[in-house]
Amino acid sequence: MKRLIFACRNTWNGLLAAARSEEAFRQELIVLLVAVPVAYFVGLDNWRRLALIAVILFVMVVELLNTAVEKLADHVTPGRHPGIGRIKDMGSAAVGISLLMAALVWLLALAERFGLL
């Protein structure tokens, strides 16, 4: 039980650190807060609603991992480094792909909801 409590505390601390230091993560939190109630209107059934919320959470997970890699890279090599720059670009690409996936899921759900498909 003690391990679970420590894991929850570490999770909370990580979320707070990301929310305090990363504008993108704060924006994604706002999107999540809006997306949860909207998903109940847009999603035609519970699985679609879950998918709509899950893709936003997935974007947030990828953003957290990208932020962790960037913070670690900046700590290890504070100056500009071509190899580190490529690694950061790859993390950014992962965020971009997750955003594209979320947009496609939401667009499909909206099209179904409004009878466009």
NUDREN-430621 format. One record per atom (N, C-alpha, C): atom name; y, z, x; residue in one letter. Coordinates in steps of 0.001 Angstrom, whole numbers, plus 500000, padded with zeros to 6 digits. Layout:
N
<at=CA	v=Y	w=Z	u=X	aa=A>
...
This chain:
117
<at=N	v=498801	w=500000	u=500820	aa=M>
<at=CA	v=500000	w=500000	u=500000	aa=M>
<at=C	v=501267	w=500000	u=500867	aa=M>
<at=N	v=501181	w=500726	u=501971	aa=K>
<at=CA	v=502330	w=500805	u=502872	aa=K>
<at=C	v=502684	w=499421	u=503424	aa=K>
<at=N	v=501656	w=498647	u=503758	aa=R>
<at=CA	v=501882	w=497296	u=504285	aa=R>
<at=C	v=502580	w=496418	u=503249	aa=R>
<at=N	v=502178	w=496523	u=501995	aa=L>
<at=CA	v=502797	w=495748	u=500925	aa=L>
<at=C	v=504272	w=496115	u=500765	aa=L>
<at=N	v=504568	w=497391	u=500850	aa=I>
<at=CA	v=505960	w=497851	u=500744	aa=I>
<at=C	v=506793	w=497289	u=501894	aa=I>
<at=N	v=506250	w=497331	u=503108	aa=F>
<at=CA	v=506970	w=496779	u=504258	aa=F>
<at=C	v=507170	w=495265	u=504102	aa=F>
<at=N	v=506144	w=494576	u=503605	aa=A>
<at=CA	v=506260	w=493126	u=503406	aa=A>
<at=C	v=507338	w=492815	u=502376	aa=A>
<at=N	v=507387	w=493575	u=501302	aa=C>
<at=CA	v=508422	w=493362	u=500276	aa=C>
<at=C	v=509808	w=493637	u=500842	aa=C>
<at=N	v=509921	w=494672	u=501643	aa=R>
<at=CA	v=511225	w=494990	u=502251	aa=R>
<at=C	v=511648	w=493880	u=503211	aa=R>
<at=N	v=510700	w=493360	u=503997	aa=N>
<at=CA	v=511029	w=492273	u=504919	aa=N>
<at=C	v=511427	w=491013	u=504162	aa=N>
<at=N	v=510744	w=490752	u=503071	aa=T>
<at=CA	v=511093	w=489598	u=502233	aa=T>
<at=C	v=512508	w=489738	u=501708	aa=T>
<at=N	v=512816	w=490902	u=501159	aa=W>
<at=CA	v=514152	w=491164	u=500621	aa=W>
<at=C	v=515209	w=491007	u=501711	aa=W>
<at=N	v=514947	w=491568	u=502899	aa=N>
<at=CA	v=515894	w=491474	u=504012	aa=N>
<at=C	v=516113	w=490016	u=504433	aa=N>
<at=N	v=515037	w=489232	u=504438	aa=G>
<at=CA	v=515156	w=487814	u=504784	aa=G>
<at=C	v=515975	w=487042	u=503764	aa=G>
<at=N	v=515745	w=487324	u=502485	aa=L>
<at=CA	v=516518	w=486663	u=501434	aa=L>
<at=C	v=517996	w=487036	u=501518	aa=L>
<at=N	v=518270	w=488307	u=501756	aa=L>
<at=CA	v=519663	w=488744	u=501905	aa=L>
<at=C	v=520334	w=488094	u=503102	aa=L>
<at=N	v=519619	w=488045	u=504223	aa=A>
<at=CA	v=520182	w=487430	u=505431	aa=A>
<at=C	v=520494	w=485952	u=505180	aa=A>
<at=N	v=519592	w=485249	u=504520	aa=A>
<at=CA	v=519826	w=483831	u=504230	aa=A>
<at=C	v=520998	w=483661	u=503273	aa=A>
<at=N	v=521059	w=484492	u=502257	aa=A>
<at=CA	v=522148	w=484388	u=501280	aa=A>
<at=C	v=523501	w=484701	u=501922	aa=A>
<at=N	v=523518	w=485600	u=502858	aa=R>
<at=CA	v=524779	w=485971	u=503515	aa=R>
<at=C	v=525234	w=484932	u=504533	aa=R>
<at=N	v=524284	w=484254	u=505173	aa=S>
<at=CA	v=524671	w=483395	u=506296	aa=S>
<at=C	v=524592	w=481901	u=506005	aa=S>
<at=N	v=523942	w=481500	u=504927	aa=E>
<at=CA	v=523715	w=480077	u=504694	aa=E>
<at=C	v=524289	w=479615	u=503354	aa=E>
<at=N	v=525308	w=478786	u=503418	aa=E>
<at=CA	v=525935	w=478247	u=502213	aa=E>
<at=C	v=524933	w=477436	u=501385	aa=E>
<at=N	v=524105	w=476645	u=502066	aa=A>
<at=CA	v=523121	w=475826	u=501346	aa=A>
<at=C	v=522171	w=476705	u=500545	aa=A>
<at=N	v=521743	w=477823	u=501115	aa=F>
<at=CA	v=520827	w=478712	u=500403	aa=F>
<at=C	v=521519	w=479350	u=499205	aa=F>
<at=N	v=522784	w=479706	u=499356	aa=R>
<at=CA	v=523535	w=480264	u=498213	aa=R>
<at=C	v=523648	w=479241	u=497090	aa=R>
<at=N	v=523887	w=477990	u=497461	aa=Q>
<at=CA	v=523960	w=476934	u=496449	aa=Q>
<at=C	v=522616	w=476763	u=495749	aa=Q>
<at=N	v=521536	w=476835	u=496499	aa=E>
<at=CA	v=520212	w=476701	u=495904	aa=E>
<at=C	v=519888	w=477885	u=494999	aa=E>
<at=N	v=520369	w=479068	u=495326	aa=L>
<at=CA	v=520202	w=480218	u=494430	aa=L>
<at=C	v=520901	w=479973	u=493097	aa=L>
<at=N	v=522104	w=479415	u=493160	aa=I>
<at=CA	v=522844	w=479097	u=491929	aa=I>
<at=C	v=522093	w=478043	u=491122	aa=I>
<at=N	v=521581	w=477026	u=491804	aa=V>
<at=CA	v=520801	w=475993	u=491109	aa=V>
<at=C	v=519582	w=476624	u=490443	aa=V>
<at=N	v=518920	w=477541	u=491128	aa=L>
<at=CA	v=517754	w=478216	u=490547	aa=L>
<at=C	v=518144	w=479000	u=489298	aa=L>
<at=N	v=519250	w=479721	u=489361	aa=L>
<at=CA	v=519701	w=480505	u=488207	aa=L>
<at=C	v=520002	w=479611	u=487007	aa=L>
<at=N	v=520520	w=478427	u=487266	aa=V>
<at=CA	v=520797	w=477475	u=486186	aa=V>
<at=C	v=519499	w=476794	u=485740	aa=V>
<at=N	v=518653	w=476464	u=486689	aa=A>
<at=CA	v=517444	w=475688	u=486402	aa=A>
<at=C	v=516439	w=476447	u=485543	aa=A>
<at=N	v=516341	w=477754	u=485725	aa=V>
<at=CA	v=515328	w=478504	u=484966	aa=V>
<at=C	v=515550	w=478375	u=483458	aa=V>
<at=N	v=516724	w=478690	u=482930	aa=P>
<at=CA	v=516874	w=478517	u=481476	aa=P>
<at=C	v=516861	w=477050	u=481036	aa=P>
<at=N	v=517417	w=476157	u=481849	aa=V>
<at=CA	v=517445	w=474734	u=481484	aa=V>
<at=C	v=516022	w=474174	u=481439	aa=V>
<at=N	v=515155	w=474660	u=482308	aa=A>
<at=CA	v=513764	w=474185	u=482329	aa=A>
<at=C	v=513070	w=474444	u=480997	aa=A>
<at=N	v=513440	w=475508	u=480311	aa=Y>
<at=CA	v=512825	w=475801	u=479015	aa=Y>
<at=C	v=513276	w=474816	u=477945	aa=Y>
<at=N	v=514425	w=474220	u=478124	aa=F>
<at=CA	v=514902	w=473190	u=477194	aa=F>
<at=C	v=514353	w=471815	u=477564	aa=F>
<at=N	v=514347	w=471510	u=478856	aa=V>
<at=CA	v=513958	w=470176	u=479313	aa=V>
<at=C	v=512438	w=469995	u=479297	aa=V>
<at=N	v=511710	w=470995	u=479765	aa=G>
<at=CA	v=510262	w=470880	u=479849	aa=G>
<at=C	v=509622	w=470867	u=478470	aa=G>
<at=N	v=508733	w=469894	u=478248	aa=L>
<at=CA	v=508111	w=469758	u=476940	aa=L>
<at=C	v=506946	w=470733	u=476743	aa=L>
<at=N	v=506412	w=471255	u=477828	aa=D>
<at=CA	v=505346	w=472253	u=477734	aa=D>
<at=C	v=505470	w=473213	u=478920	aa=D>
<at=N	v=504631	w=474231	u=478938	aa=N>
<at=CA	v=504750	w=475262	u=479974	aa=N>
<at=C	v=504494	w=474732	u=481383	aa=N>
<at=N	v=503571	w=473767	u=481530	aa=W>
<at=CA	v=503312	w=473219	u=482859	aa=W>
<at=C	v=504500	w=472449	u=483399	aa=W>
<at=N	v=505183	w=471713	u=482549	aa=R>
<at=CA	v=506377	w=470990	u=482992	aa=R>
<at=C	v=507486	w=471972	u=483347	aa=R>
<at=N	v=507632	w=472999	u=482541	aa=R>
<at=CA	v=508642	w=474033	u=482847	aa=R>
<at=C	v=508348	w=474675	u=484195	aa=R>
<at=N	v=507085	w=474993	u=484416	aa=L>
<at=CA	v=506695	w=475578	u=485699	aa=L>
<at=C	v=507005	w=474617	u=486845	aa=L>
<at=N	v=506695	w=473342	u=486666	aa=A>
<at=CA	v=506963	w=472353	u=487719	aa=A>
<at=C	v=508453	w=472257	u=488014	aa=A>
<at=N	v=509273	w=472282	u=486977	aa=L>
<at=CA	v=510722	w=472190	u=487168	aa=L>
<at=C	v=511255	w=473373	u=487971	aa=L>
<at=N	v=510769	w=474548	u=487670	aa=I>
<at=CA	v=511201	w=475741	u=488408	aa=I>
<at=C	v=510589	w=475749	u=489810	aa=I>
<at=N	v=509319	w=475355	u=489913	aa=A>
<at=CA	v=508619	w=475394	u=491203	aa=A>
<at=C	v=509247	w=474455	u=492231	aa=A>
<at=N	v=509720	w=473279	u=491807	aa=V>
<at=CA	v=510313	w=472373	u=492801	aa=V>
<at=C	v=511613	w=472942	u=493366	aa=V>
<at=N	v=512339	w=473687	u=492560	aa=I>
<at=CA	v=513556	w=474344	u=493076	aa=I>
<at=C	v=513169	w=475435	u=494067	aa=I>
<at=N	v=512153	w=476214	u=493721	aa=L>
<at=CA	v=511664	w=477244	u=494652	aa=L>
<at=C	v=511141	w=476611	u=495939	aa=L>
<at=N	v=510490	w=475460	u=495818	aa=F>
<at=CA	v=509994	w=474756	u=496997	aa=F>
<at=C	v=511145	w=474346	u=497918	aa=F>
<at=N	v=512216	w=473844	u=497347	aa=V>
<at=CA	v=513401	w=473488	u=498143	aa=V>
<at=C	v=513901	w=474723	u=498884	aa=V>
<at=N	v=513911	w=475857	u=498198	aa=M>
<at=CA	v=514398	w=477092	u=498823	aa=M>
<at=C	v=513481	w=477531	u=499970	aa=M>
<at=N	v=512175	w=477363	u=499796	aa=V>
<at=CA	v=511231	w=477702	u=500858	aa=V>
<at=C	v=511487	w=476824	u=502080	aa=V>
<at=N	v=511636	w=475526	u=501858	aa=V>
<at=CA	v=511885	w=474613	u=502972	aa=V>
<at=C	v=513214	w=474951	u=503640	aa=V>
<at=N	v=514220	w=475293	u=502847	aa=E>
<at=CA	v=515525	w=475683	u=503398	aa=E>
<at=C	v=515398	w=476938	u=504260	aa=E>
<at=N	v=514631	w=477914	u=503793	aa=L>
<at=CA	v=514421	w=479138	u=504579	aa=L>
<at=C	v=513725	w=478841	u=505901	aa=L>
<at=N	v=512698	w=477990	u=505860	aa=L>
<at=CA	v=512001	w=477637	u=507096	aa=L>
<at=C	v=512922	w=476864	u=508041	aa=L>
<at=N	v=513706	w=475934	u=507512	aa=N>
<at=CA	v=514655	w=475196	u=508331	aa=N>
<at=C	v=515677	w=476137	u=508955	aa=N>
<at=N	v=516178	w=477056	u=508169	aa=T>
<at=CA	v=517162	w=478018	u=508684	aa=T>
<at=C	v=516552	w=478878	u=509785	aa=T>
<at=N	v=515312	w=479313	u=509582	aa=A>
<at=CA	v=514647	w=480133	u=510602	aa=A>
<at=C	v=514495	w=479366	u=511907	aa=A>
<at=N	v=514093	w=478100	u=511815	aa=V>
<at=CA	v=513936	w=477276	u=513016	aa=V>
<at=C	v=515290	w=477090	u=513702	aa=V>
<at=N	v=516331	w=476814	u=512922	aa=E>
<at=CA	v=517663	w=476617	u=513507	aa=E>
<at=C	v=518174	w=477889	u=514180	aa=E>
<at=N	v=518004	w=479033	u=513512	aa=K>
<at=CA	v=518474	w=480298	u=514095	aa=K>
<at=C	v=517716	w=480607	u=515387	aa=K>
<at=N	v=516407	w=480382	u=515388	aa=L>
<at=CA	v=515618	w=480623	u=516590	aa=L>
<at=C	v=516037	w=479672	u=517706	aa=L>
<at=N	v=516229	w=478406	u=517366	aa=A>
<at=CA	v=516638	w=477424	u=518366	aa=A>
<at=C	v=517991	w=477786	u=518967	aa=A>
<at=N	v=518926	w=478220	u=518128	aa=D>
<at=CA	v=520247	w=478615	u=518628	aa=D>
<at=C	v=520160	w=479862	u=519503	aa=D>
<at=N	v=519232	w=480736	u=519198	aa=H>
<at=CA	v=519063	w=481945	u=520007	aa=H>
<at=C	v=518457	w=481603	u=521371	aa=H>
<at=N	v=517487	w=480708	u=521379	aa=V>
<at=CA	v=516805	w=480342	u=522618	aa=V>
<at=C	v=517694	w=479460	u=523493	aa=V>
<at=N	v=518361	w=478488	u=522873	aa=T>
<at=CA	v=519218	w=477558	u=523605	aa=T>
<at=C	v=520552	w=477438	u=522877	aa=T>
<at=N	v=521516	w=478312	u=523213	aa=P>
<at=CA	v=522800	w=478298	u=522500	aa=P>
<at=C	v=523585	w=476992	u=522665	aa=P>
<at=N	v=523446	w=476323	u=523788	aa=G>
<at=CA	v=524183	w=475075	u=524015	aa=G>
<at=C	v=523479	w=473884	u=523387	aa=G>
<at=N	v=524111	w=472711	u=523545	aa=R>
<at=CA	v=523505	w=471487	u=523010	aa=R>
<at=C	v=522322	w=471091	u=523882	aa=R>
<at=N	v=521244	w=470705	u=523211	aa=H>
<at=CA	v=520042	w=470278	u=523908	aa=H>
<at=C	v=519420	w=469158	u=523079	aa=H>
<at=N	v=519169	w=467988	u=523700	aa=P>
<at=CA	v=518676	w=466848	u=522917	aa=P>
<at=C	v=517353	w=467133	u=522197	aa=P>
<at=N	v=516437	w=467821	u=522840	aa=G>
<at=CA	v=515157	w=468130	u=522205	aa=G>
<at=C	v=515327	w=469070	u=521022	aa=G>
<at=N	v=516156	w=470088	u=521188	aa=I>
<at=CA	v=516430	w=471038	u=520102	aa=I>
<at=C	v=517156	w=470313	u=518968	aa=I>
<at=N	v=518052	w=469403	u=519320	aa=G>
<at=CA	v=518759	w=468631	u=518296	aa=G>
<at=C	v=517804	w=467825	u=517427	aa=G>
<at=N	v=516792	w=467210	u=518049	aa=R>
<at=CA	v=515804	w=466449	u=517277	aa=R>
<at=C	v=514992	w=467373	u=516372	aa=R>
<at=N	v=514649	w=468546	u=516875	aa=I>
<at=CA	v=513901	w=469510	u=516069	aa=I>
<at=C	v=514726	w=469928	u=514854	aa=I>
<at=N	v=515999	w=470203	u=515073	aa=K>
<at=CA	v=516879	w=470571	u=513953	aa=K>
<at=C	v=517003	w=469422	u=512953	aa=K>
<at=N	v=517072	w=468186	u=513469	aa=D>
<at=CA	v=517139	w=467022	u=512583	aa=D>
<at=C	v=515875	w=466915	u=511727	aa=D>
<at=N	v=514724	w=467219	u=512317	aa=M>
<at=CA	v=513471	w=467177	u=511564	aa=M>
<at=C	v=513460	w=468233	u=510456	aa=M>
<at=N	v=513974	w=469411	u=510757	aa=G>
<at=CA	v=514074	w=470448	u=509732	aa=G>
<at=C	v=515001	w=470010	u=508610	aa=G>
<at=N	v=516092	w=469390	u=508977	aa=S>
<at=CA	v=517028	w=468868	u=507973	aa=S>
<at=C	v=516377	w=467774	u=507136	aa=S>
<at=N	v=515577	w=466933	u=507778	aa=A>
<at=CA	v=514864	w=465881	u=507048	aa=A>
<at=C	v=513884	w=466493	u=506045	aa=A>
<at=N	v=513240	w=467580	u=506435	aa=A>
<at=CA	v=512313	w=468254	u=505518	aa=A>
<at=C	v=513053	w=468766	u=504287	aa=A>
<at=N	v=514230	w=469327	u=504500	aa=V>
<at=CA	v=515040	w=469783	u=503363	aa=V>
<at=C	v=515425	w=468591	u=502494	aa=V>
<at=N	v=515844	w=467512	u=503117	aa=G>
<at=CA	v=516231	w=466323	u=502363	aa=G>
<at=C	v=515091	w=465764	u=501525	aa=G>
<at=N	v=513895	w=465713	u=502087	aa=I>
<at=CA	v=512737	w=465214	u=501344	aa=I>
<at=C	v=512397	w=466145	u=500187	aa=I>
<at=N	v=512501	w=467462	u=500412	aa=S>
<at=CA	v=512211	w=468403	u=499323	aa=S>
<at=C	v=513248	w=468266	u=498203	aa=S>
<at=N	v=514500	w=468005	u=498565	aa=L>
<at=CA	v=515536	w=467772	u=497545	aa=L>
<at=C	v=515262	w=466496	u=496758	aa=L>
<at=N	v=514826	w=465453	u=497451	aa=L>
<at=CA	v=514479	w=464202	u=496777	aa=L>
<at=C	v=513325	w=464422	u=495797	aa=L>
<at=N	v=512320	w=465171	u=496232	aa=M>
<at=CA	v=511187	w=465461	u=495366	aa=M>
<at=C	v=511638	w=466232	u=494130	aa=M>
<at=N	v=512491	w=467221	u=494315	aa=A>
<at=CA	v=512993	w=468003	u=493184	aa=A>
<at=C	v=513783	w=467117	u=492228	aa=A>
<at=N	v=514614	w=466255	u=492781	aa=A>
<at=CA	v=515409	w=465357	u=491929	aa=A>
<at=C	v=514510	w=464429	u=491119	aa=A>
<at=N	v=513469	w=463902	u=491732	aa=L>
<at=CA	v=512549	w=463010	u=491017	aa=L>
<at=C	v=511824	w=463734	u=489888	aa=L>
<at=N	v=511378	w=464956	u=490151	aa=V>
<at=CA	v=510691	w=465734	u=489110	aa=V>
<at=C	v=511635	w=465999	u=487946	aa=V>
<at=N	v=512863	w=466415	u=488255	aa=W>
<at=CA	v=513833	w=466696	u=487191	aa=W>
<at=C	v=514216	w=465426	u=486426	aa=W>
<at=N	v=514401	w=464316	u=487133	aa=L>
<at=CA	v=514739	w=463059	u=486452	aa=L>
<at=C	v=513613	w=462607	u=485526	aa=L>
<at=N	v=512383	w=462722	u=485975	aa=L>
<at=CA	v=511246	w=462362	u=485127	aa=L>
<at=C	v=511180	w=463254	u=483892	aa=L>
<at=N	v=511362	w=464547	u=484080	aa=A>
<at=CA	v=511325	w=465480	u=482941	aa=A>
<at=C	v=512467	w=465195	u=481960	aa=A>
<at=N	v=513643	w=464901	u=482477	aa=L>
<at=CA	v=514762	w=464563	u=481598	aa=L>
<at=C	v=514498	w=463262	u=480831	aa=L>
<at=N	v=513930	w=462278	u=481531	aa=A>
<at=CA	v=513623	w=461012	u=480871	aa=A>
<at=C	v=512596	w=461217	u=479757	aa=A>
<at=N	v=511589	w=462037	u=480010	aa=E>
<at=CA	v=510589	w=462344	u=478961	aa=E>
<at=C	v=511232	w=463096	u=477799	aa=E>
<at=N	v=512063	w=464048	u=478116	aa=R>
<at=CA	v=512678	w=464895	u=477088	aa=R>
<at=C	v=513535	w=464068	u=476137	aa=R>
<at=N	v=514254	w=463104	u=476687	aa=F>
<at=CA	v=515166	w=462325	u=475871	aa=F>
<at=C	v=514593	w=460976	u=475444	aa=F>
<at=N	v=513265	w=460851	u=475555	aa=G>
<at=CA	v=512566	w=459689	u=475040	aa=G>
<at=C	v=512821	w=458390	u=475782	aa=G>
<at=N	v=513183	w=458478	u=477020	aa=L>
<at=CA	v=513430	w=457274	u=477814	aa=L>
<at=C	v=512156	w=456720	u=478436	aa=L>
<at=N	v=511074	w=457475	u=478355	aa=L>
<at=CA	v=509767	w=457020	u=478873	aa=L>
<at=C	v=508742	w=457030	u=477778	aa=L>
